[in-house]
């Protein structure tokens, strides 16, 4: 089946006062050490995370940070910092060591870039900044950075009722996203059951996978489910969806929607259907639950689609996500 990527219970930490800096640093070091990082490598993680968190505290508006195992490579540490701050008009200038700015992540961004195994920044003046970075131990492999996904629970809930899973081979990427009905533990149970069923059947056609998930969720709350299979050799995506889950092929000129039929997986469905779409070069496939508004406009983010999927996912979660529902977004770059 190839590499398996599945959603985690992502914990977003607000970086609003100085106490958050130490907590984020300790969390990052603990995760790095649990992934086999030696003292020196873990120290690099600590310094980079402290610098990013410090700048969120000092300069950001609504700054938050996510620290987790990298979804594509469990031995790597991924860090995402998001804010709605003033943004930066010249990111390349901010990357120079010693450069200082009142914009978020301007101080020390060059050092962060030097310490991380991989990083990317997208910033728009007046809208904010997204920094995605990952760390690997010396000599360890690096993630492909071909796909990313994020979840965020409603309000102050500790579990998210949305979930996703991905299987990845040399030529094909298969992805499933489930928005469990409602929120809380019952919704999370439904979506995790959908993940289990997807992983048991991921090599089958999307419509067959969707049918098996629909049958298997009968003893749960059910949910909205989307299944896509991306053939990276042919540049095609095969898609089957049931319920209110959004699926898009995005490119620099806009986006094309993929069709999902009405219903609730596990409870009610019309005749399920499967569709095929061409995926143009330099485009990205995006799936998201209705915890994100579908009114986002990719053309209003200059250069965003040239960034890795993690930066695209984080930007969408920040700007299109709603606090009135669980949220999940998955972004995939079909072309390598």
PyMOL commands that set and color helices and strands:
alter all, ss='L'
color gray80, all
select helices_A, chain A and resi 19-34+39-59+91-94+109-115+185-201+206-216+298-300+304-306+309-320
alter helices_A, ss='H'
color red, helices_A
select strands_A, chain A and resi 3-6+12-14+64-70+73-82+118-124+128-135+147-152+162-168+172-180+223-231+236-242+246-251+254-257+263-264+268-269+275-278+284-288+327-332
alter strands_A, ss='S'
color yellow, strands_A
deselect
rebuild
show_as cartoon
